[in-house]
Amino acid sequence: MLTDSVLLQAFPTMPAATRKMVLDHAPAAMERFQINTPRRVAAFLGQLAHESAGFTRMIENLNYSAKRLREVWPSRFPSAGVAAQYANRPGAIGARAYGSRMGNGDEVSGEGFKFRGRAWIMVTGRNNYLAVAKAMGMTLDETVTYLETPAGAFMASAWWWQTHRLNELADGWQITASTKVINGGENGLKDRKAKCNAVLEALEAAA
């Protein structure tokens, strides 16, 4: 179903090396987690392409300016003074932004940064890492490393996709609803829809 020509049609600016990486690692993950129809494949790849800047980013970038920190996490960085102390310090930002949440230890533990977003869909937080570790039969530390590989990024993203019932939303082509599950809102909805539709059109043209 998924071929280089399909990816080229769907993502005309995607480099050949990136297309090869997708073809090398996406099929096994999609097969394991029942992402096995044109709509499911299209929604999965379209959403992941948006989340990962075209499959180029599998680790969350936390290098924020003070202004951006206050926009993204106003409750964690409530004043310009606090934000200035953390600006452009990814480790410190992650520890504060994600500390004492999602199973992470407090800010001092540094777990907020250790368990920052990884994989194409940005698996975040100790609890989610533990769930991936259990699903993959790995230790927690092995999982951290695994999610920084293309194979792991696809496998964990496909696991997350299935466990959050996104296959069912894809069956109904409910891209807005799936975006809310992934993002918590509708950020980037226009681009997400465009990418999902482009993959679906390419798959249907090749059928």
N, C-alpha and C positions, 0 to 999 in steps of 0.2 A: 504493500500500500504506500509506504513512504520511500521515495526515491530522490536522487539528487535533482532530477528535473522538477519534481514537485516542490522541493525546497527552493530551488532557483526561481520558480515562478512566484511562489508565495513571498519570498524575501530576496528581491533582485539585487540588493546591495550586500547581502551576506557573503563573506569571503568563502572561497572553496574549502579552505581548511576548517572553517567553522561548520560548513555543511557536512563535511566528512565526519567531524566529531559527533554531530547530532545523529548521523546515520549509524555510526559505530556503537552508540550507547543508548539512544532512545528506544529502539525496538524492543530490547529485552525488558526494560522497565515497563513499557506500555503493555507488553504481553502479560507480565506478571500481575499487573493491577487492572486488567480488563479494560484498558484504554484501546479498544479494538474495533471501533466503527469510525467512519469518516468524521462524524460530528465530534466524537470524543477525542480523536486525534487532533482535529483542528482546534478545538477549544483548548486542549492541553498545551499544544505547541504555541498557539497564539498568545495565551496568557503568560506562559513561561518566557516567551520572547520579549514581551513587554517588561515583565518583572526583572529580567536579567540583562536588559539593554542589548538584546539580540544575541543572547548566550555568550556574553563577554564578562559577566560579573556573577560569580558564585559565592562571594563573601561580602557581607554588608560593609559599606564604606561609612565610617562614623567620623570622618574628618570634617566637622561642621564649624562654621563661624559662630560667633556669639549671637548674631541676629538670627541665624537659621535655627540655633538651638531653642530659642524662645518661641519660634514659630512651630517647630516640630513637637517639642515637649514643654509646653508652658508651665505645667505643674511641677516638673522636675527642675526647671531652670526659671524660677519665678521673677527674677530681676536681672537687669543688665549686669549688675555686679557679680552675681553668681555665674551667669553665662560666661562672662569674661574670664573667670577662673578656669573654666573647662574648655574654652574655645580652642579648636585645632589640636586637641589631645585625645585621639580616638580611644585609647585605653581607659582614660578617666571618664570620658563621655559614656562609653558602654557600661562601665561599672555603675554610674549614677542613673542613667536612663533605664536600664533593665534590672538594677539591683532590687532585691526583695520582691520580685515579680516572677511569675511563670516558673516557680520552683527554684529560682536563683537565690544565692545567699545575699547578704547585704552588700552595700557599696564597697566596704573594705575587702570583702572576699574576692572581688574581681570577677565573679562568675557572670556578671552582666556582659562583660566584654568577651569572656571565654565562650559563652553560649550565644553570641550575637548571630545575626542572620547568616545562614549558609544554605547552599544548594540553590538551584534556579528559582525556587519559590520562597526562599528565605525562611527556612526552619529556624525558629528563634526560641530561646529559653531552655533551661535545664529539663523541664518536664517533657517538652517536645523532643529533645535529644534522647532522653531516656526511652521514649516511645519508639523512636526510630531504631535505637540500639536493640530493643527487644524484638522488633520486627525483622531486623537484619541479623540477629544472633551475634551481636558484637558488644564489646565493652563500651562504656561511655567515651573514653579517650580514643578508642578506635573509630568511633562514630564521628568525632570531631574531625579527624584526619580524612575519613572516607568522604565526608560531605564536601571536601575541597578538591575532589577528583570529578571528572566528567561523569564517570559511571555512577559514583555515589550521588552526585547532584541530580541526575535523572532518576535514580532509584528512589531516593528520599522524596523527591518532588512527586513522583507517581504514587508513592505510598500515601503522602499527605493528600493528594488529589482524591484518591479512592476513599480514604477514611473520612474525609469531609463531604462525601457524597456528591462530588462534582461531576462524576460520570452521569448521574441522573439529571443534573442541570444541563449538561451538554446534550443529552438526548432530546431535551425540549428546547435546545438552543437558547438557553436563558443566560446570556453573557453578562447582563447587568447583575443578575442574582449571583452568579459565580464570582463576579468582581467583588461584590460586597463580602462574600465569604473569604476571599483571598486578602483583600485590602482593608476590610472593615468599613469601607466607604465606596465611593465611585471614582477615585483618583485615576486619571488616565483612561477613562471609559472609552472615549472616542478612538484612541489608538488601539486599545485592547480589541474592540469590535472590528476595527479595520484589519488587524493581524489575524484574528480568528476567521473572519470572512475570506481573507486572502488564502489561507491554508485550505479551507473547505472548498473554495473554487478550484484550487490547483488539484486537490484530490479528486474532485468530481470530473474535472477535465481529463484526468489520467485514467479514470475508471473504464 
